[in-house]
Amino acid sequence: ATPHIQTHVASSLHLRISQDGEARVWAAGSASRWGLRAFMKGPLRVVEPITAEECRRVRNAHPDEPGWWTSWAFRFARSLADSGPIGPASWVLERSEIVHSDDWRPHFERNNTAFCLVEFDGDTDTKSPSVDIEWGIGGTNALLPLRTCTDDDDGRLRAFRKLAREGILPPVLLWWHAGLQCSVVLDGHVRFEAFRSTGVPIRAILLSATRPARDAEAVERHRVERAAQIDRHVADPVLKNHLLSRLYDEAASYRFVTEARVLPGGVRRWESEVAQESPEYQAAVAEFLRR
């Protein structure tokens, strides 16, 4: 089946993410820069709204942590099959807990690994934000929200902060995107902000697509990359050791990928869409590529 969320590439430096045929994210890079300039037309729609009642019901049904995480993973998996990027590949859902290290700066840590939150321009319309994804700073540890929280979110944010303190707020759903080289907040922007603003470790479930790596060199390269990802995204030392042990016991290994299709019309179509959607972003890309 065709995935509901698709990535198209217009060139090696231009990509677009759409949902059910509607373009939602554009990004452009430069051969001389480590990073992309991205524009988001609001969030992707994947998971049905989660209520406080459901949060309490799930926690009451699963007071144990493994059962609680598994329940939300199944909840997200059903939604991803109906409206997400799931396509022909092997898919992995992993638990992650990330600690916000400073209330005033967008940096996060877990086991001495630094994360960087990609922030929107201060003067950007919050409904259609654009950002720089700087690989040289954030690397593959960047976390990319697709929207900011607005005044309309205030009521839910207050309620979710309370749930975060009580330990029953559901995980944020992240999607590792190889083209953007960062983890996209696929669902849970208000939950993300609730975790962040209360200082509670951000609980997240990370979605990734994998593909077998056959030759010995590729397998070893994958294992190094995979071990680094496990270290970044798995806080539980018992689970981490289990995953690392399994990684190096595997006869066949895997690498993380994001399937993409060629955008009909190429760069000309990409530029036409951007010019129609946001002349400001079009100008920002031109400036970005001139740097």
N, C-alpha and C positions, 0 to 999 in steps of 0.2 A: 504494500500500500504506500501511496505517496505521503510523506510526512506533512503534517499541518504547518510546521515551522521549517522553512527551507533557507539555505544559504546559497546565494549566487555570486559568482565572481565575474567582474567585467574585465579585469586584468589581474596581474599578480599584485597590484597595489590598490585595487578597488573591489570592495565587496558590499553585499546588501543582504539583510536578513528580512524575510517576509513571513507573514502568517496568513494562511488561507488566501494567498494571492495579493495581500495588502502589504506593501513595503513598510517596515517598522524601524529599521536601523540601516544607516549607510556609514561606511568607514573608508578612508583613503589613507594610504601610507606613502612613504618616500624611500627610494633606494638608499638615500644618504642619511636617513633617520631611523632610530630604533623606536618605532611607535606608530600610532595612527591618530587621525583626527576623526571622531565619530559623532554622528547626529542621531538622536533617538526621538522617534515620533510616538512617545508614550510607551508603556510596558507591553509585554506580550501577555496574552490571556490564556492561562493554562489550568489553574486550579480554581475550583469553585470557592467562593468566600468561606472563610473559616470563622465560626462564631465562638464566643466565650463558652457557651454551653457545650459545644463539641469538644473544646479543649479540656474541660473538666470531665466530660464523659470518658474521653480516651484515657486520661490519667487515672481515673477511678477504675477503669477496666484493666489497666496495665500499670500497677504501681511499681513494677520492676522496670529498670532502665532498658534492658534489651527488648522487652515486649513493647514498651512505649515507642522506641525508635522504629521497631519493625512495623508497628501499626501505621505510623505516619509514612514510612517508606512505601507500604502497600497503597495507602491513600493517594500518594503522589504518582505512583506507577500507573494506577488506573487513569488518572487525569492525563498523564503524559502520552498514554496510548491513544487517547481520544483527541487530544489537541496539541501535542508537543512535537519535538523534533525527531521522535522515534522513527527509524527507518531500517533498512537492511544492514545490520551490524550487530555486534555484541555490545550490550549496554550494562553499565555498572552504576549502582547507587551506593554511595559511601557516606558514613556519618562523619561529621567534623564539628569541632568546637574551637572557636577562635576568641582570644582574649583581646579586648580593646585596651591598649597600653597607656593611652593618654586621652583625657576627656576633651582636650582642646585641639588635638591634631588627628588627622585621618590615618593613624598607623595602628596596626594590630600585631599581636605576637602570639606564637604558640611554639613552645619548646625551642625558644631562641630563633625561630624563623619569623622574619618580618613580613607583614602584609601591608599593602597600600590600598586605601580606598580611593577610587577614581572619583574626583569631585567635579561638580558642574561649575561652569563659569558663573560668577556672582551676578552678572547682569543678564543672564540668559533666561528666557521664558521657561518656567518650570514645566510647562506642558510639552515643550519640544527642546530639551537641553542638548548642548553639544559639549564634548569633552576631549581632552588629550589623553590617550592611553600611552604612557611613557614606559616602554619596556626597559629602558636603561635604568629606571628608578624602581618601578614596581615589579619588573620582570614578569614571570608567570604567576606571581603571587597577587596580582591586582584583583580587586573585587569591583565589578561594574554594575551599579544600579542603573535601571533604565528610566527612572523618574525620581523626583524629589518628593518629600512629603509636603502636603499643602494644608491650608486651614481646614479643608474638608475632612482631613484625616485626624483632626485633633481628638475627637471622641474615641475613636478606635485606638489611637496611640495611647491615651490615658488608660484605657482598659487593658491594652496589651502590656503596658509597663507593669501593671499589677500582676498579670499572669506570668510575666517574666520573673518577677521577684518570687512568685510562688512555685516556680519551677515547672509550670505546665504549658508555657507558650510553645506552640509547635515550631519545628525547625524551619529555617528559610530554605527554599529550593534554589540551588545554584546549578549552572550548566557550564562545564568547561568547553570553551570554544577555541579551537586551534587557530582559526584565522585571526581572531582578535587577540589571541595569546593571553587570555584572562578568564576568570570565572564570572559569568553573567548572573545577576539576580533574576532568576526566571519567575519566581513567585515569592511574595512576602516582603515587599518594600516597607510596609508599616511595621511588620514584625522585626525586620532588620533594624529599623530606627529605634524600636522599643528596647531591643537588646542593647544596642549601642548607647542609648541615652541613660539607661539604668546602670551601666557598667557590668551587667551580667554577661558571661561568655556567650558569644553568638553561637547558637546551635544551628547547624545547617546540614542538609543532605546534598551531596554533590553528584550530579549526573554526568557521565562521560561515556563516549563511544570508543570501542577498542577494535583493533584489527590484528590478526596474527602477524608476527614478525618471524620469518622462517630461518634466515641464515644466522650463523653463530655471532657475527659481528653486530647485526641488528638486534639479536636477542640480548646481548650484553649491554648494548647502548640503551635498549628499552629498560632493562632492569635498573640501570643507574637512574634513568629519568623517573621510573615508576617508584623507586625507593625514595627519591626526593619528594615526589608527590604524596606518598604515604606519610612522610614526615611532616609535610605542610598541612595535611588535611585530617589526620587522625591523632586525637589527643590521648585517647585511652592507651596506656603503655602495653596492656595485655593484648588488646586488639591489634595494636601496631606490630608487636612481635609476631603475632599469628600471621598477619598479612605479609610481613617480610620473609618469614620462614616459608610460607606457601609460594611466594614470588620466586625464591631461589631454588625451590624444589620442582618447579614446573619444567617439564620437558620442552614445551612450546611457550613462548612468551608473547606479549602483546604490546602494541603502541597505541597512544591515544590520538584520535583523529576526529575531524568534523567533515562530514560529507558535504561537498559543494557541487553545484551545477554551473554551467556557463550561462551568463546573463545574455539573452538574445538582444542584439543591438550593441553589446559591448560598452565601452567607455562612453560613447556618445549618448546612449540611453541613460546610463548612470548619471552623467552630468545634466541631462535634460530633467530627470526626476528631481535631482537636488536643486536645480535652479527654480523649478516650480514649487517645491516644498519649502525651501528656505534660502533666499538669496544671501542671508547673513552667513549661513553655513558655507555656501558656495564661495563667498569671499574669504571666510576663515580657512577653508581648504587651500585656496590659492596662496594665502599668506603662509600657511603651514608648509607647503611644498617649496616655497622660496627660501625658507630659513636655512 
